[in-house]
């Protein structure tokens, strides 16, 4: 359990924060307060600002994550996968997706657990300069609890469920 305060993370062609846990249970309870994460997409590799991938661990993936007053710019600012990824909270978040292809979205969920966006979720999504997707889910039973979302510049698609059961 760690707290990171005031960090600025920049990734040039790579992910900003990509959790890995190959010992099981070591990526729990991280808090990020007043942090900024910027990544740029190069070629055909969409980058993530914050990523928990289903393949990032042997048995467990990062969980009990709390992001407070976070700013994220990436092709996919928030990418959460893995069946153990749970109890993730974003509290007052500014997120912008700038993608060079259709895979970009502000939030991409591939986990079957509840993710909370509270106290203001301010976002924009652009794909090749056009309005893009805000929420995308590829995992069955993915659930977003959103209170107070603000999309400044509009969007092309608000929710893309990719053929799976998804709750907002």
ABEGO torsion letter per residue (X at the ends): XBBBBGBBBBBBGBBABBBBBAAEGAABGBBBBGBBBBBBBBEABBBBABBBBAAABAABBBBGBBBBGBBBBBABABBBBEAABBGBBBBGBBBBBBBABAABBABBBABABBBBBBGEBBBBBBBGGBBBBABBBABBGBBBBBBGBBBAAEBABABBAGGBBBBX
